[in-house]
Amino acid sequence: MDADAIVVGAGPVGLFLAAELRLAGADPLVLERLERPSEETKARGLGALATEALWRRGLGDQLAEADVEGTKDLARDHGSTRGHFASIHKIVPDPDRPRTNIWQPELERVLAKHAEGVRVLRGHEVIALESDVDGVTVTAGGRGWRAKYVVGCDGGRSTVRKLAGFDFPGTPALLRTIAGRVRFAGDVPPGGRYATGAFMHGGSMAGVTEPATGPEPEVTPDELAAAIERVTGQRVVVEEIQDARRFGDQARQAATYRLGRVFLAGDAAHVHSPSGGQGLNLGIPDAANLGWKLGAVLRGDKPEAFLDTYTRERHPAGEAVLRNTRAQSALLAPGPHVDALREIVAELMDLPEANRYFADLLSGTGHRYDFPYPAPKPVGEHCPDLELRHGDGRTSRLHEHTRTDRGLLLTTGYPADPRVDVVAVTNTGPLLLRPDGVIAWAGEGPLDTALDTWF
Ligand SMILES: Cc1cc2nc3c(=O)[nH]c(=O)nc-3n(C[C@H](O)[C@H](O)[C@H](O)COP(=O)(O)OP(=O)(O)OC[C@H]3O[C@@H](n4cnc5c(N)ncnc54)[C@H](O)[C@@H]3O)c2cc1C
């Protein structure tokens, strides 16, 4: 064996998963196609669940530092720092479940540093994969690499997904957007919705959305100018476009995230429109969910079947995001009927309870795992970064106690259990947390059932 697990792709999800596997005592190997990290400015926002996952591993200060500039960029480009649903910028963020405004290349630098020490082989594109009863062999860089498991974190066009034969059902693109950092000469039409599409322009970024037509070649300045004219009716001169990209809103996810020894995580498992910035808020929790479980199986602490809980928990989370991004696409389509619907949704967002509903939907904090034992809320939810009070009057935050791959019992007097770490608190709990921050028990029903299930 060359490694316990091979992670294909050193994007944000692959890097975080590799670090989680190392934390769980495993020996991961990352194979990445690109010679150097990508500078593509895709994501600029990290949702609450992804932010909290990184805080739990001690990356809070670095995220907070990046967030200062990121928030300024967001305010400049969107004219608002509120969250949005289908570009209706009215969602008041939940102060207890914060997002981070960080550009993806910066995030990848933070995660690469976090994963320092893990073997990452760049310039190694995976081109073949074979699974047998003992392990998996993947071919990259002119040789075969063998491990007990392989995880495809190789993005939306995942080679691992195709080579392993995962089904990838879903809906095709309804809308397509072309965007980039653009330098215009002369006047630019106002951003907003038009009869046949939408035009967005703020800071150096510009993008235009129209109904999808099918596969297309690389974006050129002339193509962008023509699309802006089609939508706004105004002729513009695009002098330069950098970091140009086109993206659609197809919404698909793998029918299962595991086929034997092969797993998928991040965009390899699910693709959807970037509306609301949710890709990493799914992908990072995928990695957090899979990392400690794979570690436990590799150590022999848990049977293989334990790994099936990964699909059982994460597939519904992916489905929830596919659903809300499809709804956003419907609300972004051009036309007077959609204009009317948008007005109604915008009015609904003025109601505090509805606003909270949208905030929970987009942050993923409203989603709950279905566990194999009966337990009321908040069991199955991701725990926020609670402030904890201790008997001696000290306070701390939850993330200060979560630097290992072990479970954590916040106790107000329950007896300690050697399988998990214990922190005595006076203001909350009792709560049993899994290493991925999910609440496994909250005082009702036997603690032992939860401990036996997860540890
Ligand atoms: C315009 C835009 C805006 C977005 N905004 C947001 C946002 O604000 N918030 C948010 O959460 N998400 C956003 N997203 C989505 C986000 O960018 C993705 O969810 C994220 O990149 C997924 O990370 P990943 O690690 O799963 O995949 P990727 O980032 O795609 O990384 C995959 C890696 O695998 C490598 N690879 C691919 N094939 C192979 C192979 N065969 N062998 C070896 N390596 C391979 C690639 O080179 C790459 O490094 C946005 C996306 C777009 C397009």
PDBQT file of the ligand as one rigid body, heavy atoms in Angstrom, charges set to zero:
ROOT
HETATM    1  C1  LIG A 501     -18.660  31.432 -10.216  1.00  0.00    +0.000 C 
HETATM    2  C2  LIG A 501     -18.689  30.536  -9.027  1.00  0.00    +0.000 A 
HETATM    3  C3  LIG A 501     -18.912  31.100  -7.781  1.00  0.00    +0.000 A 
HETATM    4  C4  LIG A 501     -18.960  30.277  -6.654  1.00  0.00    +0.000 A 
HETATM    5  N1  LIG A 501     -19.176  30.858  -5.436  1.00  0.00    +0.000 NA
HETATM    6  C5  LIG A 501     -19.218  30.087  -4.337  1.00  0.00    +0.000 A 
HETATM    7  C6  LIG A 501     -19.361  30.667  -3.046  1.00  0.00    +0.000 A 
HETATM    8  O1  LIG A 501     -19.422  31.872  -2.887  1.00  0.00    +0.000 OA
HETATM    9  N2  LIG A 501     -19.409  29.825  -1.973  1.00  0.00    +0.000 N 
HETATM   10  C7  LIG A 501     -19.283  28.472  -2.098  1.00  0.00    +0.000 A 
HETATM   11  O2  LIG A 501     -19.340  27.763  -1.091  1.00  0.00    +0.000 OA
HETATM   12  N3  LIG A 501     -19.129  27.906  -3.314  1.00  0.00    +0.000 NA
HETATM   13  C8  LIG A 501     -19.073  28.666  -4.417  1.00  0.00    +0.000 A 
HETATM   14  N4  LIG A 501     -18.851  28.095  -5.634  1.00  0.00    +0.000 N 
HETATM   15  C9  LIG A 501     -18.647  26.631  -5.695  1.00  0.00    +0.000 C 
HETATM   16  C10 LIG A 501     -17.213  26.252  -5.253  1.00  0.00    +0.000 C 
HETATM   17  O3  LIG A 501     -16.291  26.931  -6.027  1.00  0.00    +0.000 OA
HETATM   18  C11 LIG A 501     -17.053  24.743  -5.363  1.00  0.00    +0.000 C 
HETATM   19  O4  LIG A 501     -18.085  24.144  -4.610  1.00  0.00    +0.000 OA
HETATM   20  C12 LIG A 501     -15.678  24.282  -4.869  1.00  0.00    +0.000 C 
HETATM   21  O5  LIG A 501     -14.655  24.629  -5.746  1.00  0.00    +0.000 OA
HETATM   22  C13 LIG A 501     -15.676  22.763  -4.703  1.00  0.00    +0.000 C 
HETATM   23  O6  LIG A 501     -14.443  22.355  -4.195  1.00  0.00    +0.000 OA
HETATM   24  P1  LIG A 501     -13.894  20.907  -4.527  1.00  0.00    +0.000 P 
HETATM   25  O7  LIG A 501     -12.611  20.784  -3.775  1.00  0.00    +0.000 OA
HETATM   26  O8  LIG A 501     -14.973  19.911  -4.337  1.00  0.00    +0.000 OA
HETATM   27  O9  LIG A 501     -13.606  20.913  -6.112  1.00  0.00    +0.000 OA
HETATM   28  P2  LIG A 501     -12.631  21.815  -6.966  1.00  0.00    +0.000 P 
HETATM   29  O10 LIG A 501     -12.431  23.146  -6.343  1.00  0.00    +0.000 OA
HETATM   30  O11 LIG A 501     -13.142  21.762  -8.349  1.00  0.00    +0.000 OA
HETATM   31  O12 LIG A 501     -11.237  21.056  -6.886  1.00  0.00    +0.000 OA
HETATM   32  C14 LIG A 501     -11.040  19.843  -7.579  1.00  0.00    +0.000 C 
HETATM   33  C15 LIG A 501      -9.548  19.603  -7.721  1.00  0.00    +0.000 C 
HETATM   34  O13 LIG A 501      -9.368  18.329  -8.335  1.00  0.00    +0.000 OA
HETATM   35  C16 LIG A 501      -8.386  18.439  -9.347  1.00  0.00    +0.000 C 
HETATM   36  N5  LIG A 501      -8.626  17.381 -10.327  1.00  0.00    +0.000 N 
HETATM   37  C17 LIG A 501      -9.640  17.292 -11.222  1.00  0.00    +0.000 A 
HETATM   38  N6  LIG A 501      -9.547  16.158 -11.941  1.00  0.00    +0.000 NA
HETATM   39  C18 LIG A 501      -8.445  15.507 -11.475  1.00  0.00    +0.000 A 
HETATM   40  C19 LIG A 501      -7.836  14.273 -11.808  1.00  0.00    +0.000 A 
HETATM   41  N7  LIG A 501      -8.332  13.467 -12.761  1.00  0.00    +0.000 N 
HETATM   42  N8  LIG A 501      -6.724  13.888 -11.140  1.00  0.00    +0.000 NA
HETATM   43  C20 LIG A 501      -6.187  14.684 -10.155  1.00  0.00    +0.000 A 
HETATM   44  N9  LIG A 501      -6.747  15.877  -9.806  1.00  0.00    +0.000 NA
HETATM   45  C21 LIG A 501      -7.858  16.280 -10.455  1.00  0.00    +0.000 A 
HETATM   46  C22 LIG A 501      -8.592  19.836  -9.883  1.00  0.00    +0.000 C 
HETATM   47  O14 LIG A 501      -7.423  20.307 -10.569  1.00  0.00    +0.000 OA
HETATM   48  C23 LIG A 501      -8.881  20.626  -8.611  1.00  0.00    +0.000 C 
HETATM   49  O15 LIG A 501      -7.702  21.096  -7.993  1.00  0.00    +0.000 OA
HETATM   50  C24 LIG A 501     -18.789  28.881  -6.786  1.00  0.00    +0.000 A 
HETATM   51  C25 LIG A 501     -18.570  28.318  -8.051  1.00  0.00    +0.000 A 
HETATM   52  C26 LIG A 501     -18.515  29.136  -9.160  1.00  0.00    +0.000 A 
HETATM   53  C27 LIG A 501     -18.274  28.522 -10.492  1.00  0.00    +0.000 C 
ENDROOT
TORSDOF 0
